[in-house]
Amino acid sequence: MLRTRRDHCLRTLAQAPAPTVRLVCLPHSGGTAAAYSAWAAGLPPTVELLAAQYPGHGDRFGEPLSADVRALSSELSSELLRLRPLPAVVFGHSFGALVAYETALTLSALGCPPAGLLVSSCPPPGTAVRVRTGLFSDSELWGLIRSLGGVDLSRADDTELAEALLPVLRADITAHEHYRPEPRTAPLSCPVRCYHGIQDPLVDGTLLPGWAPFTAGPFSLVEREGHHFHPFQDAKRLLTDIVTFLSTDSLTRS
């Protein structure tokens, strides 16, 4: 991962000599930009890969945590607008999907709409959460993260790691579970694609077509084998689909 100023949100994971599209990845609750580092090897040299580092996460540890989806999207949007113009596709996993959606709204309101929105393992904005994990005890929450594959099993019994990550997880989960979209928000204009791991115990797959009204553009739902963290359990096939999405004429001409 290429270093940037620690107080900035974006981390460059793959530079491209002559990029035609920018893929911006947003982590799940408790996740860091490094979660997407391995994706760099699966992308063509025309794709610039960036990932967000939320305050208090990863190399921003020690900064105040944010429990507000819109605050996170505002920071991210501001940084994206300072970059050289390039069609941008925003990918968000779980909690990151809500940040991605709000980022897409912010960019659109500022006259720089994204070329596409990719969301994973997340019901549509405003949907009541299926399991209120924010109410779990520390031991219950850590046990859930372990069972879902959200922490390296070799470090699952590391009490110091748990003590460091649990406040971060709770801030993100609070932001996720308290987020509500603004009423009467105009739909996006870009294509939206939703990814779902069919064995995901946290996300009801029957709700996911509900993402369609959030865009006036094309909507597609891709169901995949896997659990909540399917993008990292089988990244190769997911990246194949994402690359196909990124290579469409409508995106590269944006």
Backbone as numpy.savetxt, mean C-alpha at the origin, in Angstrom:
# Nx Ny Nz CAx CAy CAz Cx Cy Cz
18.16 -0.82 -1.03 17.31 0.36 -1.03 18.19 1.60 -1.03
17.97 2.50 -1.98 18.77 3.71 -2.07 18.33 4.70 -1.00
19.29 5.27 -0.30 18.98 6.16 0.80 18.51 7.53 0.30
17.60 8.08 1.04 17.16 9.45 0.84 17.16 10.12 2.20
16.79 11.39 2.26 16.71 12.02 3.57 15.73 11.27 4.44
16.14 11.00 5.68 15.33 10.18 6.57 13.98 10.81 6.89
13.91 12.15 6.87 12.64 12.79 7.20 11.71 12.88 5.99
12.14 12.35 4.87 11.27 12.27 3.71 10.57 10.92 3.68
9.47 10.87 2.96 8.63 9.67 2.94 9.08 8.64 1.92
9.53 9.09 0.75 9.78 8.16 -0.35 11.17 7.56 -0.30
11.26 6.28 -0.63 12.53 5.57 -0.76 12.60 5.01 -2.18
13.71 5.22 -2.84 13.90 4.69 -4.19 14.45 3.27 -4.10
13.70 2.31 -4.64 14.10 0.91 -4.61 14.72 0.46 -5.93
14.33 1.10 -7.02 14.91 0.78 -8.33 14.85 2.01 -9.20
16.01 2.47 -9.63 16.08 3.57 -10.58 16.01 2.99 -11.99
15.51 3.79 -12.91 15.43 3.35 -14.31 16.14 4.39 -15.17
16.97 3.94 -16.14 17.71 4.89 -16.97 16.79 5.76 -17.83
15.72 5.18 -18.32 14.76 5.93 -19.14 13.35 5.45 -18.78
12.86 5.80 -17.59 11.58 5.25 -17.12 10.39 5.76 -17.91
9.43 4.88 -18.08 8.18 5.26 -18.73 7.03 5.32 -17.74
7.23 4.74 -16.55 6.18 4.71 -15.53 6.83 4.61 -14.16
6.15 5.15 -13.17 6.62 5.11 -11.78 5.64 4.27 -10.96
6.15 3.26 -10.27 5.33 2.43 -9.39 5.65 2.82 -7.95
4.63 3.28 -7.24 4.79 3.76 -5.88 4.06 2.80 -4.94
4.78 2.17 -4.01 4.22 1.12 -3.17 4.05 1.62 -1.73
2.90 1.31 -1.14 2.59 1.74 0.21 2.41 0.52 1.11
3.13 0.49 2.23 3.14 -0.71 3.09 1.85 -0.89 3.90
1.74 -2.09 4.44 0.67 -2.49 5.34 0.94 -1.96 6.74
0.03 -2.22 7.66 0.21 -1.81 9.06 1.50 -2.39 9.62
2.33 -1.52 10.17 3.59 -1.97 10.74 4.67 -2.21 9.72
4.35 -2.11 8.44 5.31 -2.42 7.39 6.22 -1.25 7.07
7.27 -1.55 6.33 8.24 -0.53 5.93 8.45 -0.58 4.43
9.14 0.43 3.93 9.46 0.48 2.50 10.24 -0.75 2.06
11.05 -1.29 2.97 11.90 -2.44 2.63 11.08 -3.67 2.24
9.80 -3.71 2.61 8.96 -4.86 2.25 8.91 -5.06 0.74
9.16 -3.99 -0.02 9.06 -4.06 -1.48 10.43 -4.12 -2.16
11.49 -4.23 -1.39 12.83 -4.23 -1.98 13.02 -5.35 -2.99
12.49 -6.54 -2.68 12.67 -7.69 -3.56 11.95 -7.52 -4.89
11.00 -6.61 -4.96 10.25 -6.41 -6.21 11.12 -5.83 -7.32
12.19 -5.15 -6.94 13.02 -4.48 -7.95 13.52 -5.46 -9.00
13.85 -6.67 -8.58 14.40 -7.66 -9.51 13.36 -8.18 -10.49
12.09 -8.01 -10.18 11.04 -8.54 -11.04 10.41 -7.52 -11.96
10.97 -6.32 -11.99 10.40 -5.26 -12.82 11.32 -4.94 -13.99
10.78 -4.55 -15.13 11.61 -4.19 -16.28 12.34 -2.87 -16.03
13.37 -2.58 -16.80 14.18 -1.37 -16.57 13.45 -0.08 -16.92
12.24 -0.18 -17.42 11.47 1.02 -17.73 10.61 1.48 -16.55
10.64 0.72 -15.45 9.80 1.03 -14.29 10.68 1.57 -13.15
10.32 2.75 -12.68 10.96 3.32 -11.50 10.15 2.88 -10.28
10.81 2.24 -9.31 10.12 1.69 -8.15 10.43 2.52 -6.91
9.38 3.06 -6.30 9.49 3.81 -5.06 8.60 3.16 -4.00
8.93 3.38 -2.75 8.08 2.90 -1.66 8.04 3.95 -0.57
6.94 3.99 0.15 6.76 4.97 1.21 7.29 4.43 2.53
7.90 5.32 3.30 8.31 5.03 4.66 7.50 5.96 5.57
6.52 5.38 6.27 5.68 6.20 7.13 6.48 6.72 8.33
6.06 7.85 8.91 6.75 8.35 10.12 6.75 7.29 11.23
7.89 7.15 11.90 8.00 6.19 13.00 8.28 4.77 12.56
8.41 4.54 11.25 8.65 3.21 10.70 10.07 3.13 10.13
10.67 1.95 10.23 11.97 1.72 9.59 13.00 2.76 9.98
13.64 3.37 8.98 14.69 4.35 9.27 14.14 5.69 9.73
12.81 5.79 9.88 12.20 6.98 10.49 11.76 6.71 11.92
12.27 5.61 12.48 11.95 5.24 13.86 12.36 6.39 14.78
11.50 6.74 15.70 11.77 7.86 16.60 10.94 9.08 16.26
10.49 9.18 14.98 9.56 10.26 14.63 8.18 9.93 15.19
7.37 10.95 15.47 6.01 10.69 15.96 5.21 9.86 14.97
4.52 8.86 15.47 3.66 8.03 14.62 2.42 8.83 14.21
1.87 8.48 13.07 0.65 9.12 12.60 -0.48 8.10 12.57
-1.62 8.48 13.09 -2.79 7.60 13.05 -3.87 8.23 12.17
-3.44 8.86 11.09 -4.35 9.58 10.21 -4.00 9.28 8.75
-4.90 8.61 8.06 -4.67 8.23 6.66 -4.43 9.46 5.79
-5.21 10.50 5.99 -5.08 11.69 5.15 -3.76 12.41 5.39
-3.28 12.42 6.62 -1.98 13.05 6.89 -0.87 12.31 6.15
-0.93 10.99 6.15 0.08 10.20 5.45 0.00 10.44 3.94
-1.21 10.48 3.40 -1.36 10.68 1.96 -0.93 12.09 1.56
-1.14 13.07 2.44 -0.72 14.42 2.13 0.79 14.53 2.03
1.50 13.88 2.96 2.96 13.88 2.92 3.46 13.21 1.65
2.88 12.07 1.33 3.30 11.33 0.15 3.02 12.10 -1.13
1.84 12.69 -1.22 1.47 13.45 -2.42 2.40 14.62 -2.64
2.74 15.33 -1.56 3.63 16.48 -1.68 4.98 16.08 -2.27
5.50 14.94 -1.81 6.80 14.49 -2.32 6.70 14.04 -3.77
5.62 13.35 -4.11 5.46 12.88 -5.49 5.39 14.06 -6.45
4.74 15.13 -6.05 4.59 16.28 -6.93 5.90 17.02 -7.14
6.88 16.78 -6.29 8.19 17.42 -6.47 9.11 16.62 -7.39
8.70 15.42 -7.76 9.50 14.59 -8.64 9.29 15.00 -10.11
10.19 14.57 -10.97 10.00 14.84 -12.40 8.71 14.19 -12.87
8.00 14.84 -13.77 6.73 14.29 -14.25 6.91 12.91 -14.89
6.05 11.98 -14.49 6.09 10.62 -15.00 4.76 9.96 -14.62
4.15 9.19 -15.54 2.93 8.48 -15.15 3.18 7.64 -13.90
2.30 7.79 -12.92 2.49 7.09 -11.64 1.33 6.15 -11.37
1.68 4.94 -10.98 0.70 3.96 -10.51 0.98 3.71 -9.04
-0.07 3.81 -8.22 0.09 3.68 -6.78 -0.45 2.32 -6.35
0.39 1.56 -5.64 0.02 0.23 -5.13 -0.01 0.30 -3.60
-1.11 -0.15 -3.01 -1.19 -0.19 -1.56 -1.69 -1.52 -1.07
-1.02 -2.07 -0.07 -1.42 -3.36 0.50 -2.05 -3.15 1.86
-3.25 -3.71 2.05 -3.98 -3.67 3.32 -4.17 -2.21 3.75
-3.66 -1.81 4.90 -3.74 -0.41 5.33 -3.21 0.52 4.24
-2.15 0.10 3.56 -1.58 0.92 2.50 -2.54 1.19 1.36
-3.55 0.32 1.17 -4.53 0.54 0.11 -5.36 1.80 0.38
-5.68 2.05 1.64 -6.44 3.25 1.98 -5.57 4.50 1.79
-4.30 4.42 2.18 -3.39 5.53 1.96 -3.22 5.77 0.46
-3.15 4.68 -0.31 -3.02 4.80 -1.76 -4.25 5.48 -2.37
-5.42 5.08 -1.91 -6.66 5.69 -2.42 -6.69 7.18 -2.11
-6.39 7.55 -0.87 -6.40 8.97 -0.51 -5.32 9.75 -1.27
-4.19 9.10 -1.51 -3.14 9.74 -2.30 -3.61 9.98 -3.72
-4.30 9.02 -4.30 -4.84 9.17 -5.65 -5.84 10.33 -5.70
-6.67 10.45 -4.65 -7.62 11.57 -4.59 -6.89 12.91 -4.51
-5.88 12.97 -3.66 -5.13 14.22 -3.48 -4.44 14.63 -4.77
-3.76 13.67 -5.41 -3.08 13.97 -6.67 -4.08 14.44 -7.73
-5.24 13.80 -7.77 -6.26 14.19 -8.75 -6.76 15.60 -8.48
-6.98 15.93 -7.21 -7.47 17.26 -6.85 -6.46 18.35 -7.20
-5.17 17.98 -7.22 -4.11 18.93 -7.53 -3.75 18.95 -9.01
-4.54 18.25 -9.82 -4.34 18.27 -11.26 -3.32 17.31 -11.80
-2.88 16.36 -10.96 -1.89 15.35 -11.39 -2.40 13.96 -11.04
-3.50 13.53 -11.65 -4.08 12.23 -11.28 -3.13 11.08 -11.58
-3.17 10.03 -10.79 -2.32 8.87 -11.08 -2.80 8.16 -12.34
-1.90 7.38 -12.92 -2.25 6.61 -14.10 -3.01 5.34 -13.73
-2.92 4.94 -12.47 -3.62 3.74 -12.03 -3.53 3.59 -10.53
-4.47 2.85 -9.96 -4.49 2.54 -8.54 -4.61 1.02 -8.38
-3.68 0.44 -7.65 -3.69 -0.99 -7.36 -3.86 -1.16 -5.86
-4.88 -1.93 -5.46 -5.14 -2.13 -4.03 -5.15 -3.62 -3.73
-4.68 -3.98 -2.55 -4.54 -5.39 -2.19 -5.02 -5.62 -0.77
-5.78 -6.69 -0.57 -6.16 -7.16 0.77 -6.82 -6.07 1.59
-7.77 -5.37 0.98 -8.43 -4.28 1.69 -9.84 -4.09 1.14
-10.85 -4.08 1.99 -12.20 -3.78 1.53 -12.31 -2.34 1.05
-13.38 -1.99 0.36 -13.54 -0.63 -0.14 -13.58 0.40 0.99
-13.18 1.62 0.72 -13.23 2.67 1.74 -14.62 2.81 2.34
-14.67 2.95 3.65 -15.94 3.11 4.35 -16.59 1.82 4.77
-16.04 0.69 4.36 -16.58 -0.61 4.76 -16.21 -0.90 6.21
-17.16 -1.37 6.98 -16.87 -1.74 8.36 -15.85 -2.87 8.38
-14.86 -2.76 9.27 -13.83 -3.79 9.32 -14.43 -5.10 9.81
-13.90 -6.19 9.27 -14.42 -7.52 9.60 -13.99 -7.96 10.99
-12.75 -7.66 11.33 -12.19 -8.00 12.64 -11.53 -6.75 13.20
-11.99 -6.29 14.36 -11.43 -5.07 14.95 -10.17 -5.45 15.74
-9.08 -5.56 15.01 -7.84 -5.99 15.63 -7.27 -4.94 16.58
-7.73 -3.70 16.44 -7.27 -2.67 17.35 -7.69 -2.90 18.78
-8.68 -3.76 18.99 -9.16 -4.06 20.34 -8.43 -5.25 20.95
-7.56 -5.89 20.18 -6.84 -7.06 20.68 -5.82 -6.63 21.74
-5.55 -7.55 22.66 -4.44 -7.35 23.60 -3.12 -7.46 22.83
-2.03 -7.06 23.48 -0.73 -7.16 22.81 -0.43 -8.58 22.38
-0.69 -9.54 23.27 -0.39 -10.93 22.94 -1.28 -11.45 21.82
-2.56 -11.04 21.82 -3.47 -11.47 20.76 -3.06 -10.86 19.43
-2.69 -9.58 19.44 -2.31 -8.90 18.21 -1.04 -9.49 17.64
-0.04 -9.73 18.48 1.21 -10.32 18.01 0.97 -11.74 17.48
0.10 -12.48 18.16 -0.23 -13.83 17.70 -0.90 -13.81 16.34
-1.77 -12.83 16.12 -2.43 -12.72 14.82 -1.43 -12.41 13.72
-0.54 -11.45 13.97 0.47 -11.07 12.98 1.35 -12.28 12.65
1.71 -13.04 13.68 2.51 -14.25 13.45 1.77 -15.24 12.57
0.49 -15.47 12.89 -0.29 -16.48 12.15 -0.53 -16.08 10.70
-0.57 -14.78 10.43 -0.81 -14.31 9.07 0.47 -14.25 8.23
1.62 -14.43 8.88 2.88 -14.35 8.16 3.41 -12.95 8.06
2.96 -12.06 8.96 3.39 -10.68 8.91 4.70 -10.40 9.61
5.30 -11.43 10.20 6.60 -11.29 10.84 7.41 -12.54 10.53
8.69 -12.36 10.33 9.59 -13.48 10.06 9.51 -14.48 11.22
9.18 -15.72 10.92 9.01 -16.72 11.97 10.26 -16.93 12.81
11.42 -16.66 12.22 12.65 -16.82 12.97 12.78 -15.76 14.07
11.96 -14.69 13.96 12.00 -13.63 14.97 10.67 -13.47 15.69
9.77 -14.42 15.48 8.43 -14.31 16.05 8.42 -14.34 17.56
9.44 -14.95 18.18 9.50 -15.03 19.64 10.42 -13.97 20.24
10.84 -13.01 19.44 11.72 -11.94 19.89 10.89 -10.89 20.63
10.97 -10.88 21.95 10.13 -9.97 22.74 10.50 -8.51 22.51
11.78 -8.23 22.29 12.19 -6.85 22.04 11.61 -6.35 20.71
11.59 -7.23 19.72 11.00 -6.86 18.43 9.51 -6.57 18.61
8.83 -7.44 19.35 7.39 -7.24 19.58 7.13 -5.92 20.29
7.93 -5.61 21.31 7.75 -4.37 22.05 7.97 -3.14 21.17
8.90 -3.25 20.22 9.17 -2.12 19.33 8.09 -1.96 18.26
7.56 -3.09 17.77 6.63 -3.02 16.65 5.18 -2.81 17.06
4.79 -3.25 18.25 3.37 -3.18 18.62 2.83 -1.75 18.63
3.54 -0.75 19.16 3.00 0.61 19.09 2.84 1.10 17.64
3.77 0.68 16.78 3.69 1.05 15.36 2.47 0.40 14.73
2.30 -0.88 15.01 1.13 -1.60 14.48 -0.16 -0.95 14.94
-0.23 -0.61 16.21 -1.47 -0.05 16.75 -1.80 1.31 16.14
-0.78 2.12 15.89 -1.02 3.42 15.24 -1.62 3.22 13.85
-1.04 2.30 13.09 -1.53 2.04 11.74 -2.93 1.42 11.76
-3.14 0.49 12.68 -4.44 -0.17 12.77 -5.51 0.84 13.18
-5.16 1.73 14.09 -6.10 2.79 14.50 -6.47 3.65 13.30
-5.46 4.05 12.52 -5.72 4.85 11.33 -6.64 4.10 10.36
-6.37 2.81 10.18 -7.16 1.98 9.26 -8.60 1.87 9.74
-8.79 1.52 10.99 -10.13 1.22 11.49 -10.98 2.47 11.73
-10.36 3.63 11.81 -11.11 4.87 12.03 -11.27 5.69 10.74
-10.66 5.23 9.67 -10.75 5.97 8.42 -12.15 5.90 7.82
-12.64 7.04 7.38 -13.89 7.11 6.62 -13.68 8.06 5.45
-14.10 7.68 4.26 -13.95 8.59 3.11 -14.86 9.80 3.26
-14.44 10.90 2.67 -15.29 12.09 2.68 -16.55 11.82 1.86
-17.71 12.23 2.36 -18.95 12.00 1.59 -18.95 12.80 0.30
-19.62 12.26 -0.69 -19.80 12.91 -2.00 -18.47 13.19 -2.70
-17.48 12.36 -2.44 -16.20 12.49 -3.14 -16.36 11.98 -4.57
-15.87 12.76 -5.52 -15.96 12.33 -6.92 -15.10 11.10 -7.15
-15.54 10.19 -8.01 -14.73 9.00 -8.29 -13.44 9.36 -9.01
-12.46 8.49 -8.88 -11.22 8.64 -9.63 -11.49 8.44 -11.11
-10.55 8.85 -11.94 -10.69 8.65 -13.38 -9.81 7.53 -13.89
-8.88 7.06 -13.06 -7.90 6.07 -13.51 -8.42 4.64 -13.34
-7.77 3.67 -14.02 -8.11 2.27 -13.77 -7.79 1.88 -12.33
-8.62 1.02 -11.76 -8.40 0.49 -10.42 -8.42 -1.03 -10.50
-7.39 -1.65 -9.95 -7.34 -3.12 -9.89 -7.19 -3.54 -8.44
-7.98 -4.52 -8.05 -7.99 -5.01 -6.67 -7.49 -6.46 -6.64
-6.55 -6.74 -5.73 -6.01 -8.09 -5.56 -6.50 -8.67 -4.24
-6.86 -9.96 -4.29 -7.41 -10.62 -3.10 -6.83 -12.01 -2.95
-6.27 -12.30 -1.77 -5.86 -13.66 -1.44 -7.06 -14.42 -0.92
-7.45 -15.47 -1.61 -8.74 -16.10 -1.34 -8.79 -16.82 0.01
-7.64 -17.04 0.64 -7.63 -17.62 1.98 -7.46 -16.56 3.07
-7.64 -15.30 2.72 -7.45 -14.20 3.67 -8.56 -14.23 4.73
-8.22 -14.41 6.02 -9.26 -14.45 7.05 -9.77 -13.07 7.47
-9.08 -12.02 7.03 -9.45 -10.66 7.46 -10.34 -9.93 6.45
-10.34 -10.37 5.21 -11.03 -9.63 4.15 -12.10 -10.51 3.51
-13.33 -10.03 3.51 -14.45 -10.72 2.87 -14.41 -10.42 1.37
-14.08 -11.43 0.59 -13.93 -11.24 -0.84 -15.19 -10.77 -1.55
-16.37 -11.05 -0.97 -17.61 -10.63 -1.62 -17.80 -9.12 -1.59
-17.03 -8.44 -0.73 -17.14 -6.98 -0.64 -16.28 -6.25 -1.67
-15.32 -6.94 -2.24 -14.30 -6.26 -3.04 -14.81 -5.65 -4.35
-15.85 -6.20 -4.99 -16.40 -5.47 -6.15 -16.88 -4.07 -5.78
-17.04 -3.81 -4.50 -17.44 -2.48 -4.05 -16.41 -1.41 -4.31
-15.19 -1.80 -4.72 -14.20 -0.80 -5.14 -14.59 -0.16 -6.48
-15.40 -0.82 -7.28 -15.71 -0.34 -8.63 -16.29 1.07 -8.66
-17.23 1.44 -7.78 -17.79 2.80 -7.85 -16.80 3.90 -7.49
-15.63 3.55 -7.00 -14.66 4.57 -6.61 -13.84 5.07 -7.80
-14.15 4.55 -8.98 -13.50 5.07 -10.19 -14.51 5.13 -11.33
-14.32 6.13 -12.18 -15.10 6.20 -13.42 -14.39 5.45 -14.53
-13.18 4.98 -14.25 -12.41 4.20 -15.21 -12.66 2.71 -15.05
-11.87 1.89 -15.72 -12.04 0.44 -15.63 -11.73 -0.08 -14.23
-12.46 -1.11 -13.82 -12.18 -1.79 -12.56 -11.99 -3.27 -12.83
-11.04 -3.88 -12.14 -10.83 -5.33 -12.26 -10.48 -5.90 -10.91
-10.90 -7.14 -10.70 -10.62 -7.86 -9.45 -9.83 -9.12 -9.80
-8.69 -9.29 -9.15 -7.84 -10.45 -9.39 -7.77 -11.27 -8.10
-8.29 -12.48 -8.15 -8.23 -13.37 -7.00 -7.01 -14.28 -7.12
-6.29 -14.43 -6.01 -5.04 -15.18 -6.00 -5.03 -16.18 -4.86
-4.28 -17.25 -5.05 -4.04 -18.17 -3.94 -3.22 -17.43 -2.88
-3.57 -17.66 -1.63 -2.78 -17.04 -0.58 -3.62 -16.40 0.49
-2.94 -15.93 1.51 -3.58 -15.35 2.68 -3.46 -13.82 2.61
-3.51 -13.19 3.77 -3.52 -11.73 3.81 -2.26 -11.13 3.18
-1.13 -11.80 3.37 0.14 -11.27 2.85 0.53 -11.94 1.53
-0.46 -12.24 0.70 -0.19 -12.92 -0.57 0.81 -12.19 -1.46
0.89 -10.83 -1.46 1.85 -10.20 -2.38 3.30 -10.55 -2.09
3.57 -10.97 -0.85 4.95 -11.28 -0.47 5.18 -12.79 -0.39
4.09 -13.56 -0.43 4.21 -15.02 -0.43 4.39 -15.55 -1.85
3.87 -14.85 -2.83 4.00 -15.25 -4.24 4.14 -13.98 -5.06
5.27 -13.32 -4.91 5.47 -12.02 -5.57 5.64 -12.16 -7.08
6.21 -13.26 -7.53 6.55 -13.39 -8.96 5.31 -13.28 -9.84
4.26 -14.03 -9.52 3.05 -13.98 -10.35 2.35 -12.63 -10.23
2.36 -12.07 -9.03 1.75 -10.76 -8.86 2.47 -9.72 -9.71
3.80 -9.75 -9.69 4.56 -8.78 -10.47 4.33 -8.94 -11.96
4.15 -10.18 -12.40 3.83 -10.41 -13.82 2.55 -9.68 -14.20
1.55 -9.77 -13.32 0.28 -9.09 -13.59 0.45 -7.57 -13.52
1.20 -7.10 -12.53 1.42 -5.66 -12.39 2.16 -5.11 -13.60
3.17 -5.82 -14.08 3.92 -5.36 -15.25 3.01 -5.26 -16.47
2.11 -6.24 -16.62 1.14 -6.18 -17.72 0.26 -4.94 -17.58
-0.18 -4.67 -16.36 -1.00 -3.48 -16.09 -0.21 -2.21 -16.43
1.05 -2.16 -16.03 1.87 -0.97 -16.25 2.18 -0.74 -17.72
2.16 -1.79 -18.51 2.57 -1.67 -19.91 1.44 -1.32 -20.86
0.23 -1.14 -20.34 -0.88 -0.81 -21.22 -0.66 0.57 -21.84
-1.11 0.72 -23.07 -0.89 1.96 -23.81 -1.46 3.18 -23.09
-2.62 2.99 -22.45 -3.27 4.12 -21.80 -2.45 4.67 -20.66
-1.66 3.79 -20.01 -0.83 4.24 -18.90 0.41 4.95 -19.41
1.10 4.33 -20.34 2.37 4.90 -20.80 2.18 6.19 -21.60
0.94 6.43 -22.07 0.69 7.68 -22.78 0.21 8.79 -21.84
-0.01 8.45 -20.55 -0.56 9.44 -19.61 0.38 10.62 -19.44
